[in-house]
Amino acid sequence: MTSEQFEVEVAYAKADEQAIIKVTAEQGLTVLQAVERSRITDRFPEIDLENAKFGIFGKAAKAEAELNPGDRIEIYRPLIADPKHARKKRAAEGKVLKNGT
């Protein structure tokens, strides 16, 4: 690795498996380019890079965002359920249990 190169990590997690892959980057490398370079889709073919959402250390990031040394790119899975709807459903179920009906 030359002084112009640096490392970043690409992270992806499922309920039962996760991976963090180190990638050598250079100034100007984007989130999407680093993810492609990591070849993480070879291990997790369900990742749809065209529609995937990304983050850097938990903050949303665009695919074309340029990386800095030490960045950790996170690939987010699509939500299974709408969080607002799930919360309302749990609240309604809780009220039914409290009332005994």
C-alpha positions as CSV (number, residue, x, y, z in Angstrom):
1,M,0.0,0.0,0.0
2,T,1.5,3.3,-1.0
3,S,1.1,6.6,1.0
4,E,-1.7,7.6,-1.4
5,Q,-3.7,4.4,-0.6
6,F,-5.6,3.7,2.6
7,E,-7.9,1.0,3.9
8,V,-11.7,1.0,4.3
9,E,-14.1,-1.7,5.4
10,V,-17.2,-2.9,3.7
11,A,-19.7,-4.5,6.2
12,Y,-22.9,-6.5,5.6
13,A,-25.0,-8.4,8.2
14,K,-27.8,-10.8,8.1
15,A,-29.5,-12.3,11.2
16,D,-27.2,-15.3,11.2
17,E,-24.1,-14.1,9.3
18,Q,-22.0,-11.0,8.9
19,A,-18.9,-10.0,7.0
20,I,-16.4,-7.2,7.2
21,I,-14.1,-7.0,4.2
22,K,-11.1,-4.7,4.0
23,V,-10.5,-2.9,0.8
24,T,-7.5,-0.9,-0.4
25,A,-8.7,2.5,-1.6
26,E,-7.3,5.7,-3.0
27,Q,-8.4,9.3,-2.9
28,G,-11.6,9.7,-5.0
29,L,-12.9,6.1,-4.5
30,T,-16.6,6.1,-4.0
31,V,-18.8,4.0,-1.7
32,L,-20.2,2.0,-4.6
33,Q,-16.7,1.4,-6.1
34,A,-15.4,0.1,-2.8
35,V,-18.4,-2.2,-2.4
36,E,-17.8,-3.5,-5.9
37,R,-14.1,-3.9,-5.2
38,S,-14.8,-5.9,-2.1
39,R,-16.7,-8.5,-4.1
40,I,-19.1,-8.9,-1.3
41,T,-21.9,-9.9,-3.7
42,D,-20.0,-13.1,-4.4
43,R,-20.7,-14.1,-0.8
44,F,-24.1,-12.5,-0.5
45,P,-25.7,-12.6,-4.0
46,E,-29.0,-11.2,-2.6
47,I,-27.4,-7.7,-2.3
48,D,-28.9,-5.5,-5.1
49,L,-26.3,-2.8,-5.6
50,E,-28.6,-0.8,-7.8
51,N,-31.2,-0.3,-5.1
52,A,-29.1,-0.8,-1.9
53,K,-28.9,1.8,0.8
54,F,-25.4,2.6,2.2
55,G,-24.1,4.2,5.3
56,I,-20.7,5.2,6.7
57,F,-20.4,4.5,10.4
58,G,-24.2,4.5,10.8
59,K,-24.9,7.7,8.8
60,A,-26.6,7.5,5.5
61,A,-24.3,7.9,2.5
62,K,-24.8,8.1,-1.2
63,A,-23.3,5.6,-3.5
64,E,-21.2,8.3,-5.1
65,A,-19.8,9.7,-1.8
66,E,-16.0,9.7,-1.7
67,L,-14.3,7.8,1.0
68,N,-11.8,8.8,3.7
69,P,-9.1,6.6,5.4
70,G,-10.6,4.2,7.9
71,D,-14.3,4.6,6.7
72,R,-16.6,1.6,7.3
73,I,-19.2,1.3,4.6
74,E,-22.4,-0.5,5.7
75,I,-24.8,-2.1,3.3
76,Y,-28.3,-2.0,4.6
77,R,-30.9,-4.7,4.0
78,P,-34.4,-3.7,3.0
79,L,-36.9,-3.4,5.8
80,I,-39.2,-6.4,6.2
81,A,-42.0,-4.3,7.8
82,D,-42.8,-0.7,8.1
83,P,-41.6,0.3,11.6
84,K,-44.5,2.6,12.2
85,H,-47.0,-0.1,11.3
86,A,-45.2,-2.6,13.5
87,R,-45.2,-0.3,16.5
88,K,-48.9,0.5,16.1
89,K,-49.6,-3.3,15.9
90,R,-47.6,-4.0,19.1
91,A,-49.3,-1.1,20.9
92,A,-52.7,-2.4,19.9
93,E,-51.8,-6.0,21.0
94,G,-50.6,-4.6,24.3
95,K,-53.9,-2.8,24.9
96,V,-55.9,-6.0,24.2
97,L,-53.7,-7.9,26.8
98,K,-54.2,-5.2,29.5
99,N,-58.0,-5.2,29.0
100,G,-58.1,-9.0,29.2
101,T,-60.0,-9.2,25.9
